């Protein structure tokens, strides 16, 4: 079962990330769906550590791209250069040509550079000059941004945000967990000795199996109704796209597999909707002025849409 295969990965990551089991599970759900994650939180909460721990646990190649205003698209995708020795143009891969990519402070890059990720995230390929290069699989982008410090940043366009299957916040640890962090990192960084517990091929096999998780018609219709309700809500100017509906559907399949089931429950939909849909909607200016947040609107929608029941 997928749950038995992925369990050692979860335990391996927990050696480094303390007290954030829900965040770890949601990141693994994104991995099983071949999705990407936007980590939005203040510095120092473990976003980079989480990305490195996932890559190390899976035995996947890892690269970190520090996004800055002067970063060029070619710095991400790679370039063709003239090799004087061979007298031919050769491709020098960029950091995107890896399996797990940490796009650090993605909103500090210009829109032109941000758009270099669009093709990679959706199509699993990059185009350099006229050549198309396939990306290695599995391929996971973990992008971070600081929601507090906005000076000198470029807000992600809706098309870019929609490419992320979910948006997560790591958050501060509890007092008990923060004390545990100090003890665990007292003498050495456990990330330095983290060993792979499964391989990339096993991940690919699990990604294929996840799509076979059963979704009853009533539950599938519930997913559609929740997504469509975001477009019909009076406080929402822009609702979730059909890509958002598909993201909610596939993440529910992955969460069911992670929890040891071969079928999706309505509770899976209710649990995942805030993580998958909140960053895909735009609430009206009047709603923002009233102090309402997108996550509150999504929570209200989830509580309003009738849940299917067995008859």
Backbone torsions as a table, in degrees:
resi	resn	phi	psi	omega
1	UNK	NA	151.5	179.7
2	UNK	-60.7	-39.8	-178.4
3	UNK	-59.3	-40.1	179.9
4	UNK	-70.0	-34.9	-178.8
5	UNK	-72.3	-38.8	-175.4
6	UNK	-84.0	-18.6	-177.7
7	UNK	-55.8	-45.1	178.2
8	UNK	-62.2	-30.4	177.7
9	UNK	-65.9	-45.7	178.5
10	UNK	-58.7	-46.5	-178.6
11	UNK	-64.9	-35.9	179.2
12	UNK	-64.9	-43.8	179.6
13	UNK	-66.4	-34.1	-179.4
14	UNK	-66.6	-16.8	174.9
15	UNK	-66.4	-23.8	-176.0
16	UNK	-109.4	-44.0	-179.2
17	UNK	-95.8	114.7	-172.0
18	UNK	-100.3	128.9	170.8
19	UNK	72.1	19.9	-178.6
20	UNK	-126.7	51.2	-175.7
21	UNK	-61.7	-38.7	-178.4
22	UNK	-66.1	-41.1	178.6
23	UNK	-64.2	-41.9	178.4
24	UNK	-61.4	-46.6	-179.6
25	UNK	-61.7	-41.5	-179.6
26	UNK	-67.2	-36.8	176.2
27	UNK	-64.8	-38.9	178.0
28	UNK	-69.7	-33.8	174.8
29	UNK	-60.5	-45.6	178.4
30	UNK	-60.8	-41.2	178.9
31	UNK	-61.2	-45.9	-178.8
32	UNK	-65.4	-24.3	179.4
33	UNK	-91.9	1.6	-172.6
34	UNK	57.9	36.9	179.2
35	UNK	-103.0	179.0	-179.5
36	UNK	-124.3	155.9	-172.8
37	UNK	-122.7	134.7	172.2
38	UNK	-102.3	112.8	179.6
39	UNK	-96.4	109.7	-176.8
40	UNK	-112.1	108.9	-178.3
41	UNK	-165.9	168.6	179.9
42	UNK	-72.2	159.2	-179.9
43	UNK	-61.8	148.3	172.7
44	UNK	88.3	8.2	-178.3
45	UNK	-95.2	-1.3	174.1
46	UNK	106.6	18.3	-178.4
47	UNK	-65.4	-48.2	179.9
48	UNK	-65.7	-40.6	179.8
49	UNK	-61.9	-39.8	178.6
50	UNK	-61.4	-45.4	179.9
51	UNK	-61.9	-44.0	-179.7
52	UNK	-66.8	-37.9	-179.7
53	UNK	-65.8	-39.6	177.7
54	UNK	-63.2	-47.8	-179.2
55	UNK	-61.6	-43.5	-179.1
56	UNK	-65.9	-38.1	-178.1
57	UNK	-69.3	-28.5	-177.6
58	UNK	-94.3	-5.9	-176.2
59	UNK	67.7	27.3	-177.6
60	UNK	-95.6	153.9	173.8
61	UNK	-69.6	149.0	-173.2
62	UNK	-136.8	140.8	172.1
63	UNK	-142.7	150.2	-179.9
64	UNK	-118.5	127.6	177.8
65	UNK	-112.3	117.5	177.1
66	UNK	-87.7	108.2	-177.1
67	UNK	-79.5	127.3	178.9
68	UNK	-136.0	163.3	-178.2
69	UNK	-60.2	-25.5	-178.0
70	UNK	-95.3	5.8	178.2
71	UNK	-71.5	132.7	-178.6
72	UNK	-100.3	156.3	176.4
73	UNK	-55.4	-37.8	-179.9
74	UNK	-66.7	-23.8	175.8
75	UNK	-69.0	-18.5	179.9
76	UNK	-96.0	-48.6	-172.7
77	UNK	-86.8	-23.8	-174.5
78	UNK	103.5	172.7	-176.9
79	UNK	-139.9	162.4	167.1
80	UNK	-96.9	131.4	178.8
81	UNK	-129.4	156.9	-178.9
82	UNK	-88.5	116.2	178.0
83	UNK	-85.6	110.1	-176.7
84	UNK	-66.6	-26.4	-179.6
85	UNK	-70.5	-46.5	-179.2
86	UNK	-91.3	-9.1	-178.4
87	UNK	59.1	35.0	178.6
88	UNK	-138.4	158.3	174.4
89	UNK	-82.2	133.2	-179.0
90	UNK	-126.9	151.9	-178.0
91	UNK	-90.7	127.5	174.3
92	UNK	-105.9	108.7	-175.2
93	UNK	-61.3	143.8	173.4
94	UNK	-89.0	175.6	-176.9
95	UNK	-66.4	-12.8	178.9
96	UNK	-72.2	-19.5	-176.9
97	UNK	-82.0	63.3	179.2
98	UNK	-148.1	-179.3	-173.9
99	UNK	-93.5	-38.2	176.0
100	UNK	-122.6	119.9	-177.2
101	UNK	-115.1	127.9	171.4
102	UNK	-99.9	109.1	176.9
103	UNK	-93.3	90.7	-171.7
104	UNK	-80.1	129.8	-179.2
105	UNK	51.2	57.1	-174.3
106	UNK	-60.3	-28.8	-177.7
107	UNK	-79.3	3.5	175.2
108	UNK	-89.6	-12.8	179.0
109	UNK	-86.3	157.8	178.4
110	UNK	-70.3	157.3	178.4
111	UNK	-54.5	-33.9	179.5
112	UNK	-61.1	-42.8	179.9
113	UNK	-74.8	-38.6	176.6
114	UNK	-57.3	-38.6	-177.3
115	UNK	-68.0	-18.9	177.4
116	UNK	-63.2	-22.7	179.1
117	UNK	-82.6	-20.4	-173.6
118	UNK	-56.9	-52.3	-178.4
119	UNK	-64.0	-41.0	-178.7
120	UNK	-62.9	-44.1	-175.5
121	UNK	-70.9	-36.4	-175.7
122	UNK	-91.2	-44.4	-172.8
123	UNK	-99.0	-7.9	-176.8
124	UNK	57.5	42.0	177.4
125	UNK	-157.0	162.1	173.7
126	UNK	-130.6	149.2	177.6
127	UNK	-112.5	119.6	178.8
128	UNK	-118.5	118.2	-170.3
129	UNK	58.6	-114.3	178.9
130	UNK	-113.0	6.6	-178.0
131	UNK	-96.5	139.1	175.6
132	UNK	-107.0	126.0	-177.9
133	UNK	-113.0	126.4	176.9
134	UNK	-75.9	141.3	178.4
135	UNK	-86.6	151.7	177.5
136	UNK	-66.6	153.2	177.6
137	UNK	-119.4	146.0	-2.8
138	UNK	-68.0	157.3	-178.8
139	UNK	-130.2	121.7	-176.2
140	UNK	-134.5	126.0	174.4
141	UNK	-105.4	123.7	172.4
142	UNK	-112.3	106.0	-177.6
143	UNK	-102.8	142.3	179.1
144	UNK	-118.9	149.8	169.5
145	UNK	-150.9	149.0	-178.9
146	UNK	-94.6	115.6	-176.7
147	UNK	-76.7	-8.1	-176.1
148	UNK	-93.5	-53.2	-175.7
149	UNK	-87.9	103.1	-174.2
150	UNK	-106.9	-6.0	-179.6
151	UNK	-67.4	130.5	179.5
152	UNK	75.5	20.8	179.5
153	UNK	-111.2	163.5	178.2
154	UNK	-123.2	106.8	-178.0
155	UNK	-54.7	138.2	-180.0
156	UNK	-65.2	131.9	176.2
157	UNK	-67.7	160.2	-176.9
158	UNK	-57.8	-38.4	-179.6
159	UNK	-61.9	-34.7	179.2
160	UNK	-74.5	-46.0	-178.7
161	UNK	-61.2	-36.3	-177.8
162	UNK	-66.6	-17.7	178.4
163	UNK	-75.2	-17.7	179.1
164	UNK	-85.8	127.5	-176.1
165	UNK	-69.6	-27.4	175.3
166	UNK	-157.9	158.2	175.1
167	UNK	-114.8	130.7	-176.6
168	UNK	-125.0	156.2	173.0
169	UNK	-127.0	123.9	-178.7
170	UNK	-70.2	-46.7	177.2
171	UNK	79.0	165.4	178.3
172	UNK	-74.8	147.9	176.7
173	UNK	-77.6	162.4	173.6
174	UNK	-72.0	168.9	-179.6
175	UNK	-60.2	-41.4	179.2
176	UNK	-63.5	-45.4	-178.5
177	UNK	-70.2	-33.6	178.8
178	UNK	-66.9	-36.4	175.6
179	UNK	-65.5	-39.3	178.0
180	UNK	-64.1	-37.1	177.7
181	UNK	-60.9	-44.3	180.0
182	UNK	-61.0	-42.6	179.6
183	UNK	-66.7	-40.8	-175.8
184	UNK	-70.0	-33.7	-178.3
185	UNK	-100.6	13.5	-173.8
186	UNK	-63.4	-47.4	-174.3
187	UNK	-104.9	-27.3	-179.5
188	UNK	-157.7	163.3	177.3
189	UNK	-89.0	114.3	-177.7
190	UNK	-61.8	-18.6	178.1
191	UNK	-65.3	-29.5	-178.1
192	UNK	-66.1	-26.1	-176.3
193	UNK	-111.4	11.4	-178.8
194	UNK	-70.9	126.1	-177.1
195	UNK	-106.5	150.2	176.2
196	UNK	-64.3	141.6	177.6
197	UNK	-111.7	-21.3	170.9
198	UNK	-139.6	173.0	-179.1
199	UNK	-113.6	169.3	179.9
200	UNK	-56.5	-36.3	-179.3
201	UNK	-67.1	-35.3	176.3
202	UNK	-65.4	-39.6	177.1
203	UNK	-61.2	-44.7	-179.9
204	UNK	-62.1	-39.9	178.9
205	UNK	-64.3	-41.1	178.4
206	UNK	-65.8	-38.3	179.3
207	UNK	-62.0	-36.1	177.3
208	UNK	-71.9	-38.8	-178.3
209	UNK	-68.4	-33.3	-178.4
210	UNK	-58.3	-36.7	-178.1
211	UNK	-66.6	-11.9	-179.5
212	UNK	-92.8	-2.4	178.8
213	UNK	-62.3	133.2	-173.9
214	UNK	-75.3	134.8	175.2
215	UNK	-126.8	112.0	179.9
216	UNK	-64.9	155.0	-177.1
217	UNK	-57.0	-41.4	-178.4
218	UNK	-64.3	-36.9	179.4
219	UNK	-72.6	-39.7	177.1
220	UNK	-61.2	-42.8	178.1
221	UNK	-65.7	-32.6	177.2
222	UNK	-64.7	-42.1	176.3
223	UNK	-57.9	-46.7	-179.3
224	UNK	-63.0	-43.1	-178.3
225	UNK	-64.8	-39.9	178.7
226	UNK	-63.5	-45.2	-179.9
227	UNK	-65.2	-43.2	-179.2
228	UNK	-67.9	-29.7	179.4
229	UNK	-64.2	-26.1	177.4
230	UNK	-69.4	-25.3	179.9
231	UNK	-84.4	-21.0	-175.3
232	UNK	-102.1	-6.1	-177.9
233	UNK	-70.3	137.6	-175.0
234	UNK	-67.4	-20.6	-179.3
235	UNK	-94.7	2.1	-176.5
236	UNK	-111.3	125.2	176.7
237	UNK	-85.0	-34.9	179.9
238	UNK	-135.2	116.8	-178.6
239	UNK	-89.8	179.5	-179.6
240	UNK	-66.6	140.4	179.6
241	UNK	-80.7	168.6	173.3
242	UNK	-56.3	-28.3	174.2
243	UNK	-62.9	-35.3	176.7
244	UNK	-66.2	-38.7	177.0
245	UNK	-61.7	-45.4	178.6
246	UNK	-63.5	-38.5	179.4
247	UNK	-62.9	-43.2	179.0
248	UNK	-64.3	-40.8	-179.5
249	UNK	-62.5	-49.9	-175.6
250	UNK	-72.5	-34.8	177.3
251	UNK	-66.7	-32.7	175.8
252	UNK	-64.4	-39.9	176.2
253	UNK	-61.4	-44.7	-178.0
254	UNK	-66.6	-40.8	179.6
255	UNK	-64.6	-39.1	177.2
256	UNK	-61.0	-44.2	178.7
257	UNK	-63.5	-40.5	-179.9
258	UNK	-63.2	-31.5	-179.2
259	UNK	-93.4	10.2	173.0
260	UNK	82.9	20.5	178.6
261	UNK	-113.5	154.9	174.5
262	UNK	-109.4	23.5	178.3
263	UNK	-149.2	153.4	-177.3
264	UNK	-96.8	139.1	176.2
265	UNK	-106.4	154.3	174.3
266	UNK	-57.2	-30.5	178.4
267	UNK	-62.9	-30.8	176.2
268	UNK	-63.1	-41.5	179.4
269	UNK	-63.6	-46.1	-178.6
270	UNK	-63.9	-37.1	-179.6
271	UNK	-70.3	-40.4	-172.5
272	UNK	-87.5	-24.6	-175.4
273	UNK	-51.6	-46.5	179.8
274	UNK	-62.0	-34.4	-178.6
275	UNK	-77.3	-30.0	-174.0
276	UNK	-95.2	-31.1	-171.5
277	UNK	-103.5	-25.9	-172.8
278	UNK	-57.0	-44.1	-177.2
279	UNK	-78.7	-2.0	-179.1
280	UNK	-99.5	-2.9	-178.1
281	UNK	-113.2	152.3	173.8
282	UNK	-117.7	117.4	178.1
283	UNK	-83.9	158.2	-176.7
284	UNK	-69.4	154.7	177.9
285	UNK	-58.1	-37.5	179.3
286	UNK	-62.5	-37.9	178.8
287	UNK	-65.6	-41.4	177.8
288	UNK	-63.9	-39.8	179.7
289	UNK	-63.2	-28.8	178.1
290	UNK	-80.3	0.2	177.6
291	UNK	86.2	11.0	180.0
292	UNK	-84.1	144.1	179.2
293	UNK	-111.2	156.4	179.0
294	UNK	-56.7	-37.9	-178.8
295	UNK	-65.4	-32.0	177.2
296	UNK	-68.7	-37.6	179.0
297	UNK	-66.5	-43.7	179.1
298	UNK	-64.1	-41.2	178.1
299	UNK	-61.3	-39.4	178.0
300	UNK	-65.1	-40.0	179.0
301	UNK	-63.2	-46.0	-179.1
302	UNK	-61.1	-36.8	-179.3
303	UNK	-78.2	-15.3	-176.9
304	UNK	-94.2	-39.5	-177.7
305	UNK	-66.1	127.3	-179.5
306	UNK	-60.0	135.2	-179.9
307	UNK	-87.2	133.4	178.2
308	UNK	-66.2	141.6	179.0
309	UNK	-126.8	154.1	177.7
310	UNK	-72.1	139.2	177.3
311	UNK	-113.8	NA	NA
